Amino acid sequence: MSDPRTHSHVPPPFTPLGRRQFLGRATTGIGVVALASLLSGEGWAAPRRTAVGGRAGALEHLDFAPKAKRVIYLFQSGGPSHLDLFDYKPGLEKLNGQELPDSVRKGQRLTGMTADQKTKPMAASIFRFAQHGQSGACVSELLPHTARIVDEIALVRTMTTTAINHDPAVTFCQTGAEQPGRPTLGAWLSYGLGTANQDLPAFVVLTSGQVGQNLHTRYWESGFLPTVHQGIQFRAQGDPVLFLSNPKGMAPAMRRSILDSIRALNEMKHEAIGDPEIATRIEQYEMAFRMQTSVPELMDLSHEPDSTFALYGPDARTPGTFAANCLLARRLAERDVRFVQLYHRDWDHHGGLPANIRRQCAQTDQASAALVLDLKQRGLLDDTVVIWGGEFGRTVYSQGNLTKTDYGRDHHGRCYSQWMAGGGFKPGLVYGETDDFGYNIVRNPVPVHDFHATLLRLLGVEHTHLTYRFQGRDFRLTDIAGEVMPALLA
């Protein structure tokens, strides 16, 4: 077996095998041979070493010169209303309160919350819109800070998804499939590209927002990929990462000794049966030990200057807020973390939308724009992709009562808005067009699979090459679809 302290090979003493041990090892050996055969086939590449330390990715080489090295995904969970934020429809003001024409709906399915609603009166946004920047992008008054960075972002108004309810829609955005069980976007990048920082995970998750639909941990799990690729959630209170600190009374040297012993046992087991998940467990133990130093330093914002907090807003001083998480995302980008996922809840405005969306924008607008500006001033925006968007948009018709000052909107996946900045996305771009009702796409749809393919292209990866064989099939993030969208690229 391998001695974890010296890495020298120490031959194990001879031990006779019992019948059960012999059969167990024999069948495992056959499985290992079969696994090696599968991995040597199409869709598998030998490990590629990262440039600076860290962990190797599965891709032997990149297909293109990458423009981006890392991704920060500001996921607005619940479905922000594109009609009240980015997709201005002035003609709706004259149609306010009128029934949505059947010629617009075209028999498309609705959620159970409004399918049986007797009337579907159209609701014009009560918020003012104005054009901004050289691009002339039209943005709601709810987003004054985002309006100031429109020439830094690519605004897509024609994202489209097949899902109409939260869980399948979020799952689809994150994994490329509506059914749970597949690897998430961050896990795919961790698996394929590895990480350049050996002291922090390749995939970090930060959450904010106290209400709204549930955030399931499987939104950042690794699916059938080895568990070392799953997202690690950092928390605002207590230990930043659960169970990271040593128990009371345990010295670091004792912790190191225990880990060495556990590693030796795991290496013996790995040598005996060849289960790759054992190697993953060894790596996770070692990462946790290194994170005892790296994570507290990362989470300590006391050395950030007042100008930084002024940029991100007063909430940035409060751990666990969206603003504080955006600031942490910048610090993670500085440390070459591959994928940072922020989830901010409570965009699900079936009723009382005007008051609720005001609150949400007040919590997120300044920090979202600040992140882009902060990355740019530090020279990080060129190779960092920032994504802002949810799982779908909202309906043009009101859910429930429509008044002059209040309305709600149901889920709408047919079209919605999302923006991206940095990492090779074309700045100052407004892409796609929806109809006069913000209900259907007129020009340039962007399906989720196409967006994923385009994102991977900027990271230097041909999306059909990033695969993993599972249960006899080569799976990939884009499933059996996906086309790169050159119009979105700088």
C-alpha positions as CSV (number, residue, x, y, z in Angstrom):
1,M,0.0,0.0,0.0
2,S,1.0,3.6,-0.3
3,D,2.4,5.4,2.8
4,P,0.6,8.7,3.0
5,R,3.6,10.4,4.6
6,T,6.3,9.4,2.2
7,H,4.3,8.2,-0.9
8,S,6.7,5.3,-1.1
9,H,5.4,1.9,-2.1
10,V,5.2,-0.5,0.9
11,P,4.3,-4.1,-0.1
12,P,1.4,-5.4,2.0
13,P,2.0,-8.5,4.0
14,F,0.6,-11.7,2.6
15,T,-2.9,-12.5,3.8
16,P,-4.9,-15.5,2.7
17,L,-8.2,-14.7,1.2
18,G,-11.5,-16.2,2.3
19,R,-14.1,-17.3,-0.2
20,R,-16.2,-14.1,0.2
21,Q,-13.2,-11.8,-0.1
22,F,-12.0,-13.7,-3.2
23,L,-15.3,-13.4,-5.0
24,G,-15.7,-9.8,-4.0
25,R,-12.3,-8.8,-5.4
26,A,-12.8,-10.9,-8.5
27,T,-16.1,-9.4,-9.4
28,T,-14.8,-5.9,-8.6
29,G,-11.8,-6.5,-10.8
30,I,-14.1,-7.4,-13.7
31,G,-16.0,-4.2,-13.0
32,V,-12.8,-2.1,-13.0
33,V,-11.7,-3.6,-16.3
34,A,-15.2,-2.9,-17.8
35,L,-15.1,0.7,-16.4
36,A,-11.6,1.2,-17.9
37,S,-12.9,0.0,-21.3
38,L,-15.8,2.3,-21.2
39,L,-13.7,5.3,-20.2
40,S,-11.2,4.7,-23.0
41,G,-13.9,5.0,-25.6
42,E,-15.5,7.9,-27.3
43,G,-16.4,10.8,-25.0
44,W,-13.5,10.4,-22.5
45,A,-10.3,12.3,-22.5
46,A,-7.3,11.8,-20.3
47,P,-6.8,14.2,-17.3
48,R,-5.5,17.7,-18.2
49,R,-3.3,19.3,-15.6
50,T,-4.3,22.8,-14.6
51,A,-1.8,25.7,-15.1
52,V,-1.2,26.4,-11.4
53,G,-1.6,23.6,-8.8
54,G,-5.2,22.8,-8.1
55,R,-7.0,19.7,-9.5
56,A,-6.8,18.4,-13.0
57,G,-9.9,18.5,-15.2
58,A,-11.0,15.5,-17.3
59,L,-10.5,17.3,-20.7
60,E,-7.0,16.6,-22.1
61,H,-7.0,19.9,-23.9
62,L,-9.3,22.7,-24.8
63,D,-10.9,22.9,-28.2
64,F,-10.5,26.7,-28.5
65,A,-8.5,29.5,-26.9
66,P,-10.7,30.3,-23.9
67,K,-11.9,33.9,-23.4
68,A,-13.2,33.1,-20.0
69,K,-11.7,31.2,-17.0
70,R,-14.5,31.4,-14.5
71,V,-18.2,32.1,-14.2
72,I,-20.3,33.9,-11.6
73,Y,-24.0,33.1,-12.0
74,L,-26.4,35.5,-10.2
75,F,-29.5,33.3,-10.3
76,Q,-32.7,35.2,-9.5
77,S,-34.9,32.3,-8.3
78,G,-38.6,32.6,-8.8
79,G,-38.8,34.2,-12.3
80,P,-38.3,37.9,-12.5
81,S,-40.9,39.7,-14.7
82,H,-39.2,40.6,-18.0
83,L,-42.2,42.9,-18.7
84,D,-41.4,45.1,-15.7
85,L,-37.6,45.1,-16.0
86,F,-36.1,44.7,-19.5
87,D,-38.8,44.1,-22.2
88,Y,-40.7,47.4,-22.6
89,K,-44.1,47.1,-24.4
90,P,-45.6,50.6,-24.7
91,G,-48.5,49.4,-26.7
92,L,-49.9,47.5,-23.7
93,E,-50.8,50.8,-22.0
94,K,-53.8,51.2,-24.5
95,L,-54.7,47.5,-24.0
96,N,-54.5,47.5,-20.2
97,G,-57.3,45.4,-18.8
98,Q,-58.4,43.9,-22.1
99,E,-58.5,40.1,-22.5
100,L,-55.4,38.4,-23.9
101,P,-56.3,37.4,-27.5
102,D,-56.3,33.7,-28.3
103,S,-54.2,34.5,-31.3
104,V,-51.4,35.5,-28.9
105,R,-51.7,32.6,-26.5
106,K,-51.9,30.0,-29.3
107,G,-53.1,27.3,-27.1
108,Q,-49.9,27.2,-25.1
109,R,-50.1,25.4,-21.7
110,L,-50.6,27.4,-18.5
111,T,-49.9,26.6,-14.9
112,G,-52.6,25.2,-12.7
113,M,-52.7,28.6,-11.0
114,T,-54.3,30.5,-13.9
115,A,-55.4,27.8,-16.4
116,D,-58.9,28.0,-15.0
117,Q,-58.9,31.7,-14.3
118,K,-62.0,33.0,-16.1
119,T,-60.5,36.1,-17.5
120,K,-56.9,37.0,-18.4
121,P,-56.7,40.8,-18.5
122,M,-53.5,42.2,-19.9
123,A,-51.5,44.2,-17.4
124,A,-49.2,47.0,-18.7
125,S,-46.2,47.7,-16.5
126,I,-46.7,50.6,-14.1
127,F,-43.0,51.4,-14.2
128,R,-41.3,53.9,-16.5
129,F,-38.7,52.7,-19.0
130,A,-35.9,54.7,-20.6
131,Q,-33.1,54.1,-23.0
132,H,-29.5,54.1,-21.7
133,G,-26.0,54.1,-23.0
134,Q,-24.7,54.0,-26.5
135,S,-26.6,50.7,-27.0
136,G,-29.9,52.5,-26.3
137,A,-31.0,49.5,-24.2
138,C,-34.4,50.2,-22.6
139,V,-34.4,49.4,-18.9
140,S,-37.0,49.9,-16.1
141,E,-36.7,52.6,-13.5
142,L,-36.5,49.8,-11.0
143,L,-32.9,49.1,-12.2
144,P,-31.0,52.5,-12.2
145,H,-27.6,50.9,-11.5
146,T,-28.0,48.2,-14.1
147,A,-29.0,51.0,-16.5
148,R,-25.6,52.5,-16.0
149,I,-23.8,49.4,-17.2
150,V,-25.9,48.5,-20.3
151,D,-22.8,49.1,-22.5
152,E,-21.0,46.4,-20.5
153,I,-23.7,43.7,-20.8
154,A,-25.3,41.6,-23.5
155,L,-29.0,41.7,-22.9
156,V,-31.0,38.8,-24.3
157,R,-34.7,39.3,-24.4
158,T,-35.5,36.0,-26.0
159,M,-34.4,33.3,-23.6
160,T,-36.9,30.4,-23.8
161,T,-37.5,27.2,-21.8
162,T,-39.8,24.3,-22.0
163,A,-40.7,24.3,-18.3
164,I,-43.5,26.3,-16.7
165,N,-43.1,25.4,-13.0
166,H,-40.2,26.3,-10.7
167,D,-38.5,23.1,-9.9
168,P,-38.3,21.7,-13.4
169,A,-37.4,25.1,-14.7
170,V,-34.5,25.7,-12.3
171,T,-33.4,22.1,-12.8
172,F,-33.4,22.7,-16.6
173,C,-31.4,26.0,-16.2
174,Q,-28.8,24.3,-14.0
175,T,-28.5,20.8,-15.6
176,G,-29.9,21.0,-19.1
177,A,-32.7,18.6,-18.2
178,E,-36.1,19.0,-16.4
179,Q,-35.8,15.8,-14.5
180,P,-33.4,15.8,-11.5
181,G,-30.4,13.6,-11.2
182,R,-28.0,15.1,-13.8
183,P,-24.8,17.1,-13.0
184,T,-25.3,20.9,-12.6
185,L,-23.5,23.4,-14.7
186,G,-20.9,24.1,-12.0
187,A,-20.2,20.4,-11.5
188,W,-19.7,20.0,-15.3
189,L,-17.1,22.8,-15.3
190,S,-15.4,21.4,-12.2
191,Y,-15.2,18.0,-13.9
192,G,-14.1,19.2,-17.3
193,L,-11.8,22.1,-16.4
194,G,-10.6,21.4,-12.9
195,T,-9.5,24.2,-10.7
196,A,-6.4,26.4,-10.4
197,N,-6.8,26.9,-6.6
198,Q,-6.0,23.8,-4.5
199,D,-7.2,25.6,-1.3
200,L,-10.8,26.3,-2.3
201,P,-13.5,24.3,-4.1
202,A,-13.9,24.7,-7.8
203,F,-17.7,25.2,-7.3
204,V,-19.0,27.5,-4.5
205,V,-22.6,28.3,-3.7
206,L,-24.0,31.4,-1.9
207,T,-27.7,31.9,-1.1
208,S,-29.7,34.9,0.0
209,G,-33.4,35.8,0.3
210,Q,-35.5,34.6,3.2
211,V,-38.8,33.6,1.5
212,G,-39.9,32.1,-1.8
213,Q,-39.9,28.6,-3.2
214,N,-37.4,26.1,-1.8
215,L,-33.8,25.9,-2.9
216,H,-32.9,22.2,-3.1
217,T,-29.4,21.2,-2.5
218,R,-29.6,19.1,-5.7
219,Y,-29.5,22.4,-7.6
220,W,-25.7,22.3,-6.9
221,E,-25.0,18.6,-6.7
222,S,-22.8,16.6,-9.0
223,G,-25.4,14.0,-10.2
224,F,-23.6,11.0,-11.5
225,L,-20.2,12.7,-11.6
226,P,-17.9,12.0,-8.7
227,T,-19.0,14.0,-5.6
228,V,-15.8,16.0,-5.5
229,H,-17.5,18.1,-8.2
230,Q,-20.6,19.1,-6.3
231,G,-21.0,22.7,-5.1
232,I,-19.9,23.6,-1.6
233,Q,-22.3,26.0,0.1
234,F,-20.8,28.8,2.1
235,R,-22.9,30.2,5.0
236,A,-23.3,33.6,6.6
237,Q,-23.6,32.4,10.2
238,G,-21.6,29.9,12.2
239,D,-19.0,27.9,10.3
240,P,-18.9,29.2,6.7
241,V,-18.8,25.5,5.7
242,L,-20.6,23.0,7.9
243,F,-18.3,20.8,10.0
244,L,-15.2,22.6,8.8
245,S,-13.9,23.7,12.2
246,N,-12.1,21.4,14.5
247,P,-14.2,20.2,17.5
248,K,-13.4,21.9,20.8
249,G,-10.2,20.7,22.2
250,M,-8.8,19.2,19.0
251,A,-5.5,20.7,17.9
252,P,-4.6,21.1,14.2
253,A,-1.8,18.5,14.6
254,M,-4.3,16.0,16.0
255,R,-6.6,16.7,13.1
256,R,-3.8,16.1,10.6
257,S,-2.8,12.8,12.3
258,I,-6.4,11.6,12.1
259,L,-6.7,12.6,8.4
260,D,-3.4,10.8,7.7
261,S,-4.8,7.6,9.3
262,I,-8.1,7.9,7.4
263,R,-6.3,8.5,4.2
264,A,-4.1,5.4,4.7
265,L,-7.3,3.3,5.2
266,N,-9.0,4.8,2.2
267,E,-5.9,4.1,0.0
268,M,-5.9,0.5,1.1
269,K,-9.6,0.2,0.2
270,H,-9.0,2.0,-3.1
271,E,-6.2,-0.3,-4.0
272,A,-8.3,-3.3,-3.2
273,I,-11.5,-2.4,-5.1
274,G,-10.7,0.6,-7.3
275,D,-13.8,2.6,-6.5
276,P,-13.2,6.1,-7.9
277,E,-15.5,7.5,-5.2
278,I,-12.9,6.6,-2.6
279,A,-10.3,8.8,-4.3
280,T,-12.9,11.5,-4.3
281,R,-13.3,11.1,-0.5
282,I,-9.6,11.3,0.0
283,E,-9.5,14.6,-1.9
284,Q,-12.4,16.0,0.0
285,Y,-10.8,15.3,3.3
286,E,-7.6,17.1,2.2
287,M,-9.6,20.0,0.7
288,A,-11.5,20.5,4.0
289,F,-8.2,20.6,5.9
290,R,-6.8,23.3,3.6
291,M,-10.1,25.2,3.8
292,Q,-9.7,25.6,7.5
293,T,-7.2,28.4,6.6
294,S,-8.4,29.6,3.2
295,V,-12.1,30.0,4.0
296,P,-11.8,32.3,7.1
297,E,-9.4,34.5,5.2
298,L,-11.8,34.7,2.2
299,M,-14.9,35.5,4.4
300,D,-13.1,38.2,6.3
301,L,-14.2,41.5,4.7
302,S,-12.7,43.7,7.4
303,H,-9.8,44.7,5.1
304,E,-12.1,45.9,2.3
305,P,-12.0,49.7,2.0
306,D,-15.0,51.9,2.5
307,S,-15.1,52.6,-1.2
308,T,-15.9,48.9,-1.9
309,F,-18.9,49.0,0.4
310,A,-20.0,52.2,-1.1
311,L,-19.9,50.6,-4.5
312,Y,-21.9,47.5,-3.5
313,G,-24.2,49.3,-1.2
314,P,-24.8,49.3,2.6
315,D,-26.2,45.7,2.6
316,A,-22.7,44.5,1.7
317,R,-21.7,44.9,5.3
318,T,-24.4,42.4,6.4
319,P,-23.3,38.8,5.9
320,G,-25.8,36.7,3.9
321,T,-27.3,39.5,1.9
322,F,-27.2,39.4,-1.9
323,A,-24.8,42.4,-1.8
324,A,-22.4,40.7,0.6
325,N,-22.5,37.6,-1.6
326,C,-21.7,39.6,-4.7
327,L,-18.7,41.0,-2.9
328,L,-17.7,37.5,-1.9
329,A,-18.1,36.4,-5.5
330,R,-15.5,39.0,-6.5
331,R,-13.1,37.7,-3.9
332,L,-13.7,34.1,-5.1
333,A,-13.0,35.2,-8.6
334,E,-9.7,36.8,-7.5
335,R,-8.8,33.4,-6.0
336,D,-9.5,31.6,-9.3
337,V,-12.6,29.7,-8.2
338,R,-14.0,28.2,-11.3
339,F,-17.8,28.6,-10.8
340,V,-19.6,30.7,-8.2
341,Q,-23.4,30.3,-8.0
342,L,-25.5,32.9,-6.2
343,Y,-29.1,32.1,-5.5
344,H,-31.4,35.0,-4.5
345,R,-35.0,34.0,-3.8
346,D,-38.4,35.7,-3.8
347,W,-39.0,36.7,-7.4
348,D,-42.2,34.7,-7.6
349,H,-44.8,37.5,-7.8
350,H,-48.2,36.0,-8.4
351,G,-49.8,38.9,-6.6
352,G,-48.7,42.2,-5.3
353,L,-46.0,42.4,-8.0
354,P,-45.3,46.2,-7.9
355,A,-44.4,46.3,-4.2
356,N,-42.6,43.0,-4.2
357,I,-40.5,43.6,-7.3
358,R,-39.5,47.0,-5.9
359,R,-38.1,45.3,-2.8
360,Q,-36.3,42.7,-4.9
361,C,-34.6,45.3,-7.1
362,A,-33.6,47.4,-4.2
363,Q,-31.8,44.3,-2.8
364,T,-30.1,43.2,-6.0
365,D,-29.7,46.1,-8.5
366,Q,-26.8,48.0,-7.1
367,A,-24.7,44.9,-6.1
368,S,-25.2,43.2,-9.5
369,A,-23.9,46.3,-11.3
370,A,-21.2,46.8,-8.8
371,L,-19.9,43.3,-9.3
372,V,-19.4,44.0,-13.0
373,L,-17.7,47.3,-12.4
374,D,-15.5,45.9,-9.6
375,L,-14.3,43.0,-11.8
376,K,-13.6,45.5,-14.6
377,Q,-11.6,47.9,-12.5
378,R,-9.5,44.9,-11.2
379,G,-8.9,43.5,-14.7
380,L,-11.0,40.4,-14.1
381,L,-14.0,41.1,-16.3
382,D,-12.2,40.1,-19.5
383,D,-11.9,36.5,-18.3
384,T,-14.9,36.2,-16.0
385,V,-18.5,35.7,-17.2
386,V,-21.2,37.2,-15.1
387,I,-24.8,35.9,-15.7
388,W,-28.0,37.5,-14.3
389,G,-31.3,35.8,-14.8
390,G,-33.9,33.4,-13.5
391,E,-35.7,30.2,-14.6
392,F,-38.4,31.9,-16.7
393,G,-40.4,35.2,-17.0
394,R,-44.0,36.2,-16.2
395,T,-47.2,36.4,-18.1
396,V,-48.5,39.6,-19.8
397,Y,-51.9,38.9,-18.2
398,S,-52.6,39.5,-14.6
399,Q,-53.0,36.7,-12.1
400,G,-55.9,37.6,-9.9
401,N,-57.4,41.1,-9.7
402,L,-56.0,43.9,-11.8
403,T,-56.1,47.5,-10.5
404,K,-54.4,50.7,-11.5
405,T,-51.7,50.2,-8.9
406,D,-51.6,46.4,-8.4
407,Y,-51.4,43.2,-10.3
408,G,-49.7,39.8,-10.3
409,R,-48.2,37.6,-13.1
410,D,-48.0,33.9,-13.5
411,H,-45.0,31.9,-14.8
412,H,-44.1,32.2,-18.4
413,G,-41.3,30.2,-20.1
414,R,-42.0,31.1,-23.7
415,C,-39.8,34.1,-23.5
416,Y,-37.8,35.9,-20.8
417,S,-34.8,38.2,-20.3
418,Q,-31.3,37.6,-19.1
419,W,-28.0,39.4,-19.3
420,M,-24.4,38.4,-19.4
421,A,-21.2,40.5,-19.0
422,G,-17.5,39.8,-19.6
423,G,-15.7,36.7,-20.6
424,G,-16.2,37.2,-24.3
425,F,-19.9,38.1,-24.4
426,K,-20.5,41.1,-26.7
427,P,-20.9,44.2,-24.6
428,G,-23.6,46.7,-25.4
429,L,-25.7,44.1,-27.2
430,V,-29.5,43.9,-27.1
431,Y,-30.5,40.6,-28.7
432,G,-33.8,39.2,-29.8
433,E,-37.3,40.5,-30.1
434,T,-40.6,39.4,-28.6
435,D,-44.1,40.3,-29.8
436,D,-46.1,43.4,-28.7
437,F,-47.3,41.4,-25.7
438,G,-44.0,40.0,-24.5
439,Y,-45.6,36.6,-24.9
440,N,-44.0,35.0,-27.9
441,I,-40.6,35.3,-29.7
442,V,-40.5,37.1,-33.0
443,R,-36.8,37.0,-33.7
444,N,-33.7,35.2,-32.5
445,P,-34.8,32.8,-29.8
446,V,-32.1,31.6,-27.3
447,P,-33.0,28.1,-25.9
448,V,-31.3,27.1,-22.7
449,H,-29.2,24.4,-24.5
450,D,-27.9,27.0,-26.9
451,F,-26.9,29.3,-24.1
452,H,-25.0,26.5,-22.4
453,A,-23.3,25.6,-25.6
454,T,-22.3,29.3,-26.1
455,L,-21.0,29.6,-22.5
456,L,-18.9,26.4,-22.9
457,R,-17.5,27.9,-26.2
458,L,-16.2,30.9,-24.3
459,L,-14.5,28.6,-21.8
460,G,-12.7,26.9,-24.7
461,V,-14.9,23.8,-24.8
462,E,-16.8,22.3,-27.7
463,H,-20.0,21.4,-25.9
464,T,-20.3,18.0,-27.6
465,H,-16.9,17.0,-26.3
466,L,-17.6,17.5,-22.6
467,T,-19.3,14.1,-21.8
468,Y,-19.5,11.5,-19.2
469,R,-20.4,7.8,-19.7
470,F,-23.1,6.7,-17.3
471,Q,-25.3,3.6,-17.6
472,G,-24.1,2.9,-21.1
473,R,-24.7,6.4,-22.5
474,D,-22.5,9.5,-23.0
475,F,-24.2,12.3,-21.2
476,R,-23.5,16.0,-21.7
477,L,-24.8,19.3,-20.4
478,T,-26.5,20.1,-23.7
479,D,-28.1,16.6,-23.9
480,I,-28.7,16.0,-27.7
481,A,-29.2,19.7,-28.6
482,G,-27.3,23.0,-28.4
483,E,-26.0,25.4,-31.0
484,V,-23.3,28.1,-30.3
485,M,-24.8,31.5,-30.9
486,P,-22.0,33.6,-32.6
487,A,-24.1,36.8,-32.4
488,L,-23.6,36.8,-28.6
489,L,-19.9,36.7,-28.9
490,A,-17.5,39.6,-29.0
